[in-house]
C-alpha cells in the first residue's frame, strides 16, 4: 500500500510487472483527454440539499472563492472504460466482467468454458486477484491466452488496469474476452471496465439471501450464473428464492443454472456466449462495411474531381 | 474497500480545479452522494482525510449532500421514492422498479483560498 495516502493502486502488477503509481502518473491514452470542468457563475442545482453558495464565509477575512465543478467521481474510470469499450467494439470482441464472492467457482467455470469452446472461437482471459498468478496459470493450462493482474491491496479491477492488460494480451478479432474480477461482492460493482455485461456468479453453497445482502452487485449484473447445482441435494439452498431476490435489484436479470463439475446447464451458457460473440462480430462487420462504402464514395467523388467532364 | 479509490478520484478532481484556479488552499469540498450510490459515506470521509494528506486539500472539510433515490415503478406507471436498492414500491409492493435517480457520486464544488 502507498504509505503517503494509503491507496492500494501502487501495487498493481500485470503478469508480475509493476504498473506505475496511479497518483503520480499522468498516463493518458492516445485520445484520453482529461480535464476538470470549472463553471463560472450559477448553474442549475436541483438536488435537495443546500450547497455552500451564498453560505457564510470564514471570519478570518481570507478571500474564499467557490469553484463549481459538478464532476462524477468515477469520471476518469469511465473515460478509460469507454476507450476499452471502443477498442473492443472495433475488434468485434465480446467482453464479460465476471464477479462473485471468493469461492463461487469462477475459475472452474472459466476453465470448463474454455475447454468446451475449443475450436469454435478464440477465448482470452484477464485474471484479477490480489496476489499470485495461480488462476492465470490454470487458465493457460486449459488452452486460452491469459494475463494476470495483481491488484496488490486493491479490492477490484478498474478500467485503467484492464486497458493495460488489453495492451499486453492483444486479443484477436472476434474473440470472447472473459475478465475475472477480484472475488468480492461489493467493490467491483461500481467500476465499469468497458465490458458488454457484468455476469454475477452465485454458488448454491452460499446463502440464497446473498442478493439481498449485496444488492449493488446483483443490481449491476445482466446475467446470473447459479453454479454448483450438482450439490443441491446436499445443501439448503432455495434456487427460486435466490433468483427472486436477485430480480428485486434487477428485474431484467437473466439466469442460467449450471455445474462446472458435471457440465449440467453448460449448453445454455455456451449458447448465450455464442450469441454474444456473433452479435459483436456482426456489429464490427457492419461498421467495417459502412466504412468501406464511405471510402468507395469518397474515391468516386475524387475520381470525378480529377477528371471533370 | 473501494472508497480509497473513490477518495482518490475526488482528490484528483479537486486538485485539478485548485490548480486551474491557482488556489493555495482548499477549504471545503462538497460532494453529492445519492442514496443508491455504491459508496459508504463514512468510509469515504475517512479515506478522504488519508488521501489529502500532504496536498493543498489537506485538512479540507468534507461536506456530503445526500440526494434521494427514485425509481420508475412499472406496474404503477409512475415515479416513486426508493430509499435503498432492493426495496419494494411504496405504492404497490412490486419490485419491478427501474432506478431513475439517486446513484450519483459527484464533486459539486469546492471553496478555496
Interface residues (C-beta under 8 A of the other chain):
Chain A: X4 X5 X6 X7 X8 X9 X22 X23 X35 X36 X38 X47 X48 X49 X50 X51 X52 X53 X58 X62 X63 X64 X65 X66 X67 X68 X69 X70 X71 X72 X73 X74 X75 X76 X77 X154 X155 X156 X158 X186 X187 X188 X189 X190 X191 X211 X212 X215 X216 X219 X245 X247 X248 X249 X251
Chain B: X1 X2 X4 X5 X6 X8 X9 X10 X12 X13 X14 X16 X17 X18 X20 X21 X23 X27 X28 X30 X31 X32 X38 X39 X47 X50 X51 X52 X53 X54 X63 X65 X66 X67 X68 X74 X84 X85 X86 X88 X95 X96 X97 X98 X99 X104 X105 X106 X107 X108 X109 X110 X111 X112 X113
